[in-house]
């Protein structure tokens, strides 16, 4: 009487060669948990056996990140003076050059600064005239040395006030003219694109130099041709990540597109709350597909390491368990003996799965057709 398992094996072999199964011959049954097949049955069922070996696997670290402006390519524009916006010269998305006008502000602060400059210039001229007059009088014995010294002191004070007024005008990024004006032209400090605008014509604004200390950002000008990817690395992984490591970045906004860069900074200080270190990658972004505040997935390449790995097709998932069929030997009659073996798997890469436990290098395993054997166990 042929046992069911042996009958199934015969049917399997017959099915593989495309003909009805032959009547089975009497044979010793395989032990429970094993499958015995002849070399001919293995060939017809297209079961492939390969020897396990160690191979280099790329080690990676996957973490979440966020896109941000490159600090050297973005400027948050504030007004140094208080006043009323009378004109907007730059619109959202507009490209601007360094020094190009963004808005015109009618500012009493600027008028006061110009007035102080003109007054200081006049005081210096008057002080120079007084020195010349006092020196002439001293030469004619009509003035004292003390009067000349007093005149020289006044000239130095006037000169100091002039320099202070000039520095204030320079701080306001205004031209040093002879005309008192309240029209302040807010200019872009860098070349880039207007990515944010927070003012409208007629709005009253507070300047950075005012005592109110509530100045608001009016424009954001940035260049998105190069951006930063900021991510966090857990404490256990800090020692594995180094500046120069290659990083591949993926975004759900650009499926199928990978952005590449290299780690250029790893923080030496941990965040006390998250216990993570900050990581920064500079990414070229010529098509501007990466936007500031966009969330991305970053894969950090940590180099290669030797590992025992098998083809992905060799590993079968049975519930929560992973198994590999191993050729454990050959019977006296020439049948090949196969048995499932539980394994512990690790990283996966390009069709290979790392084996952490359950196999040794040099063992013959089934890399194709294992699903047919699993139905017979």
C-alpha positions in Angstrom: 0.0 0.0 0.0 1.6 3.3 -1.1 1.5 6.0 1.6 -0.1 9.4 0.7 3.1 11.4 0.9 5.0 9.1 -1.5 2.1 9.1 -3.8 2.1 12.9 -3.8 5.8 12.9 -4.7 5.2 10.6 -7.6 2.3 12.8 -8.8 4.6 15.9 -8.5 7.2 14.3 -10.7 4.7 13.3 -13.2 3.1 16.7 -13.3 6.5 18.3 -13.8 7.1 16.3 -17.0 3.5 16.8 -18.3 2.2 13.2 -18.3 0.0 11.1 -16.0 1.9 9.6 -13.1 3.2 6.1 -13.6 2.1 3.4 -11.1 4.4 3.8 -8.1 7.1 1.2 -7.2 7.6 0.1 -3.7 10.1 2.2 -1.9 11.2 3.0 1.7 9.2 6.0 2.9 11.0 9.2 3.8 11.1 10.0 7.6 8.6 12.5 8.8 9.7 16.1 8.1 11.8 15.1 5.1 11.3 14.8 1.3 13.1 12.2 -0.8 13.4 12.8 -4.5 15.4 11.2 -7.3 17.7 13.3 -9.3 15.4 12.9 -12.3 12.4 14.1 -10.2 14.5 17.1 -9.0 15.4 18.0 -12.6 11.8 17.6 -13.9 10.4 19.7 -11.0 13.0 22.4 -11.8 14.3 22.3 -8.2 17.6 24.2 -8.0 20.2 23.5 -5.4 23.0 25.9 -4.7 25.8 26.1 -2.0 25.6 28.9 0.6 28.4 31.3 0.7 29.4 34.6 2.3 29.1 37.7 0.1 29.4 41.5 0.6 26.2 43.2 1.6 25.7 46.9 1.6 24.9 48.2 5.1 22.3 51.0 5.2 20.5 53.1 7.8 17.0 54.3 7.0 15.6 57.4 8.7 13.0 60.1 8.2 14.1 63.6 7.3 12.9 67.1 6.4 13.9 69.5 3.7 15.1 72.9 4.7 16.8 76.0 3.1 20.5 76.0 2.8 21.3 78.8 5.4 23.7 80.4 2.9 21.1 80.6 0.2 18.2 82.1 2.1 17.5 85.5 3.6 14.7 86.5 5.9 14.1 90.2 5.1 13.0 92.6 7.9 12.7 96.4 7.7 15.2 98.3 9.9 12.8 101.3 10.0 9.2 101.7 11.0 6.6 103.2 8.6 3.9 102.6 6.1 4.2 100.4 3.0 3.5 102.5 -0.1 4.6 100.2 -2.9 5.3 96.5 -3.5 8.0 95.8 -6.0 8.4 92.0 -5.8 5.7 89.3 -6.1 5.7 85.7 -4.9 7.8 83.5 -7.1 9.6 86.4 -8.7 13.3 86.0 -9.3 15.3 89.0 -7.9 18.9 90.0 -8.0 21.0 91.1 -5.0 20.1 94.8 -4.2 16.9 94.7 -6.2 13.9 96.6 -4.7 11.3 94.6 -2.8 9.1 97.4 -1.4 9.0 101.1 -0.7 8.3 102.3 2.8 7.4 105.8 3.9 9.4 106.1 7.2 9.8 109.0 9.6 12.8 107.1 11.1 14.6 107.5 7.8 13.7 111.2 7.6 15.1 111.7 11.1 18.3 109.8 10.3 18.8 112.0 7.1 18.1 115.1 9.2 20.7 114.1 11.7 23.2 113.5 9.0 22.6 116.9 7.3 22.8 118.7 10.7 26.1 116.9 11.6 27.6 117.8 8.2 26.6 121.5 8.9 28.1 121.3 12.4 31.4 120.0 11.1 31.6 122.9 8.5 30.8 125.5 11.2 33.4 123.9 13.6 36.1 124.0 10.9 35.3 127.7 10.2 35.5 128.5 13.9 38.9 126.8 14.2 40.2 128.8 11.3 38.9 132.0 12.8 40.3 131.4 16.2 43.7 130.5 14.8 43.7 133.7 12.8 42.8 135.7 15.9 45.5 133.9 17.9 48.1 134.9 15.2 46.9 138.5 15.6 47.2 138.2 19.4 43.4 138.8 19.6 42.5 135.4 21.0 43.9 133.1 23.6 45.2 129.5 23.4 42.3 128.3 25.5 39.8 129.6 22.9 41.6 127.8 20.1 41.7 124.6 22.1 37.9 125.0 22.9 37.3 125.4 19.2 39.3 122.3 18.3 37.3 120.3 20.9 34.0 121.4 19.4 35.3 120.4 15.9 36.1 116.9 17.2 32.7 116.5 18.8 31.0 117.6 15.5 33.1 115.2 13.6 32.1 112.4 15.9 28.4 113.2 15.5 28.9 113.2 11.7 30.4 109.7 11.8 27.6 108.5 14.0 25.0 109.8 11.6 26.8 108.3 8.7 27.0 104.9 10.4 23.2 105.0 11.1 22.5 105.7 7.5 24.8 102.8 6.5 23.0 100.6 9.0 19.7 101.4 7.3 21.2 100.5 3.9 20.3 104.0 2.7 22.4 106.2 0.4 24.2 109.2 2.0 22.7 112.1 0.0 22.2 115.7 0.8 18.4 115.5 0.4 16.2 114.6 3.4 13.8 111.9 2.5 11.3 109.5 4.2 11.1 107.1 1.3 13.0 103.9 2.3 13.7 101.3 -0.4 13.7 97.8 1.0 16.2 95.8 -1.1 17.0 92.1 -1.4 20.2 91.1 0.3 20.8 88.1 -2.0 19.9 86.8 -5.4 17.1 84.3 -5.4 13.4 83.8 -5.6 10.7 85.4 -3.5 9.2 82.4 -1.7 7.2 84.3 1.0 5.7 87.8 1.3 4.0 89.0 4.4 3.1 92.7 3.7 0.5 94.6 1.6 0.3 98.2 0.4 -0.7 100.5 3.2 0.4 98.2 6.1 2.0 99.8 9.1 5.2 98.0 10.0 7.6 98.1 12.9 11.3 98.3 12.2 14.1 96.3 13.8 15.7 99.4 15.2 12.5 100.5 17.0 12.0 100.3 20.7 8.9 98.1 20.2 11.0 95.1 19.3 8.1 93.4 17.4 9.5 93.5 13.9 8.0 90.9 11.5 9.6 89.2 8.6 8.4 90.9 5.4 9.9 88.8 2.7 11.8 85.5 2.4 14.2 85.3 -0.5 15.8 82.0 -1.2 17.6 79.9 -3.8 16.2 76.3 -4.1 18.9 75.1 -6.4 20.6 73.6 -3.4 18.8 72.6 -0.2 19.5 70.8 3.1 18.0 67.5 4.3 17.9 67.4 8.1 17.4 64.1 9.9 17.8 62.6 13.3 20.0 59.6 14.2 19.3 57.5 17.3 22.0 57.2 19.9 22.7 53.5 19.0 23.5 54.4 15.4 25.6 57.5 15.9 28.9 55.6 15.7 27.9 54.1 12.3 27.3 57.4 10.5 30.2 59.6 9.4 30.6 62.8 7.3 31.0 61.8 3.7 28.6 58.8 3.8 26.4 58.7 0.7 22.7 59.3 1.2 19.8 58.5 -1.1 16.6 60.6 -0.5 13.1 59.7 -1.6 9.9 61.8 -1.5 6.3 60.7 -2.0 5.9 63.9 -4.0 8.3 62.5 -6.6 7.7 58.8 -6.9 10.5 56.9 -8.7 13.0 59.7 -8.3 16.0 59.5 -6.0 18.0 62.5 -4.8 21.6 61.9 -3.8 23.9 63.7 -1.4 26.5 63.1 1.2 26.5 63.6 5.0 28.3 66.9 5.7 27.5 67.3 9.4 26.7 65.0 12.3 26.0 66.8 15.6 28.2 66.1 18.6 25.4 66.9 21.0 22.3 64.8 21.6 18.8 66.2 21.9 17.9 65.6 25.6 14.3 64.8 24.8 14.6 62.5 21.7 18.1 61.1 22.5 19.0 61.7 18.8 21.8 63.5 17.0 21.1 65.8 14.1 22.4 64.9 10.7 22.6 67.2 7.7 22.9 66.4 4.0 23.5 69.0 1.2 21.4 68.1 -1.9 21.6 69.6 -5.3 18.0 70.5 -6.4 18.2 71.9 -9.9 14.6 71.0 -10.8 13.3 72.4 -7.4 11.4 69.1 -6.7 12.5 69.2 -3.1 10.6 72.0 -1.2 11.4 73.3 2.3 9.4 71.6 5.1 8.8 68.6 2.8 9.2 65.2 4.6 11.4 62.6 3.0 13.0 59.2 3.6 16.7 59.0 3.8 18.8 55.9 3.2 22.4 56.3 4.5 25.0 54.0 2.9 27.3 52.7 5.6 29.6 50.7 3.4 29.8 46.9 2.7 30.3 44.0 5.1 30.7 40.3 4.5 27.6 38.3 5.4 26.1 34.8 4.8 23.3 35.6 2.3 21.0 33.4 0.2 18.7 34.3 -2.8 15.3 35.7 -1.8 13.6 32.7 -3.5 15.3 30.3 -1.1 13.5 31.6 2.0 9.9 30.5 2.6 7.5 32.2 5.0 5.4 29.8 7.0 3.4 31.9 9.4 5.8 33.7 11.7 8.7 31.3 10.7 11.2 31.5 7.9 12.5 28.3 6.6 15.1 27.1 4.0 15.1 23.6 2.5 18.5 22.0 2.9 19.8 19.0 1.0 21.0 16.9 4.0 22.3 13.9 2.1 21.5 11.0 -0.2 20.0 7.6 0.5 21.6 4.2 -0.4 19.2 4.1 -3.4 20.4 7.4 -4.7 17.4 9.6 -3.6 18.2 13.1 -2.6 17.2 14.0 1.0 15.7 17.4 1.7 14.6 18.9 5.0 13.2 22.3 6.1 15.3 24.3 8.5 14.2 27.4 10.4 16.5 30.4 9.8 16.8 33.9 11.3 17.0 36.5 8.6 18.5 40.0 8.5 18.9 42.7 5.9 17.6 42.3 2.3 19.4 43.7 -0.7 19.0 43.3 -4.5 17.4 39.9 -4.3 19.5 38.6 -1.4 18.6 37.9 2.2 21.1 37.9 5.0 21.0 34.7 7.2 21.8 35.5 10.8 21.3 31.9 12.2 20.3 28.4 11.1 22.7 28.0 8.2 26.4 27.7 7.7 28.5 28.6 4.6 29.0 25.6 2.3 25.6 23.9 2.9 23.5 23.0 -0.2 20.1 24.6 -0.1 17.1 24.8 -2.5 17.0 28.2 -4.1 14.1 27.5 -6.5 11.2 25.1 -6.2 11.1 25.1 -2.4 7.4 25.8 -2.4 6.9 22.4 -4.1 8.8 20.6 -1.3 6.9 22.5 1.4 3.7 21.0 0.2 5.1 17.5 0.8 6.3 18.0 4.4 
